[in-house]
Amino acid sequence: MPTVTFVSDRLPAPVSVEAAAGELLLEVVRRAGLPLWWRCGHGTCGACLVRVSHAGQPVPFRLGRKERNVMIRQGYLPKTALADDDFIDSPDLPRLACHIAVTEDLLISF
């Protein structure tokens, strides 16, 4: 089972939680009762913004159109990103917890 470690100024110390392989990160957040705010849970509001670090970074990956469009609408990606589906997975790229399937150990900042 992958381990997800959360760090935030809203937490007194890092919190590590085991996740089922393929479990959505937002479900891990809900289950652990962490203070990461979200509204819709469906990937349209942009409230569950996180930064993701893992051992394989940086690596090219395909950002889903729905997540990409929300990130552009929220101002986290430039409008020029509309023409792209391929991005570099790095801690510098903000992501939405409701779009991330946990497949490996992750360090999540929020």
ABEGO torsion letter per residue (X at the ends): XBBBBBBBAABABBBBBBBBBGBBAAAAAAAAGBBBBBAAGAGAAGAABBBBBBAAOBBBBBBBAAAAAAAAAAGABBAAAAABABBBBBAABBBBAAABBBABBBBBBX
